[in-house]
Each structure stands twice: as structure tokens, then as C-alpha cells.
């Protein structure tokens, strides 16, 4: 993508999350966790959003930490794609 095309479209929204399900074909479920401040008490609460993410190669596995990017809708529930594999946990023996 050229610089002018990126300026026209704007910056692509990306998030980092953990793969919690990789059972479907070309689809993984990624849990994205964020901290939200409670409006009254001020304590930070952990909120988790589960997103369906398009993975055409099927390269990511359960437990991987991935960076995902928003894209055009691929299906009814998929509007994200795997952008980059950040961390793959070591196998526990």
C-alpha cells in the first residue's frame, strides 16, 4: 500500500489479544483484554472482548498472542484479520 493510499484511508485499527479457540476453519477466536476505570469507585476492572478473526493460512494456535487488524467484513461476525504473530508459548511437557 502506498503512502497516498494510507493517508486517504487513515490508520488501520489494531489490537493485541490471545487466541482462545482455533477449532474452526480459517477462523480463530481472540480474547482482547482492556482495563476500564469504575465510574464511582475508581478501581480498574478487567474487561474481555471475544472477537472472531480471519486466519486464511491457519497458522495460529491456541494460546498464541497475536496482533489483529480491523478489515472489511469477511462474514457476519468476522471483521478482523490476523496481522502478526507476537508470541507463541512453549509446549509444556
N, C-alpha and C positions, 0 to 999 in steps of 0.2 A: 504494500500500500504506500502510495507516495505521500509526501508532506501535505500537498494541497488537498488530497482526499481526506486525510486525517483531520485537517483543520475544518473542512466542510462538515464532517460527521461528528466531530467532537471526540472527547476522550472516551475510551471503552471502559465500562464499569467492571471492576474485577474484585473478587472476594477470595478469601482463603478458608478452606474447610477440610474436614476429614471424611473419607469415604466410609459410609456405614452400611451400604448394600451394593453388591455388584452382581446380582443374580440375573438381571435382565440383559437382553442382547443389545449392545450399543448404548446402554443407559446405566448410569450409576446414581446412587442417592448420596448427596453430600450434606453433612450437617455443618452449618455455619454458626458459630457462637459469637455473641456480642454482649457487652456489658451495658446495662441501662440503669440510670440512677433513679431510685424510687422518688416520686414527686414529693412525698411528705417526709419520709424518714432519712432520705439522703444516702441510704445504703445502696451499693451497687448490686444488681441482680443479674444473674447469668441467663440470657435468653438464647434459645437454639431454634434455628430455622432449617428445615429439611428441604433441599432443592433437588429436582430431577435434572441431571446433567448429561448432555450428549457426549459419548465417548466412541467415535466411529471405529477406532482401532482395537478397542477392548484392552488397552494396555494397563489401566489402573486396577488395583486390587483392594480388597477390604483392608481398612486401616491406614491407607496411604493419605498423606497430606497433599492436597492439590490446590492450585490456583485456578479459579474458574472465571470466565468472561461472559458477559451478557451478549446475546446474539438475537437474531430474528427467531420467531417461534419455529421450532422443529416439529413439535407436535402439540397436543392440547396442554400438556403440563411441562414441556421442556422448552425453556428459553435461555438456557445456559449451555456452555461447552467447556470441555477441559482445555485449559490454556497451557498449563505446565505442571509437571510432577515435581513437588518440592522435596518430599521426604518419604522414603519407604522404610517402615520399621523392620528391624532384623527379625528373622524367624526364631521363635522360642522353641527350644528343644525339650 
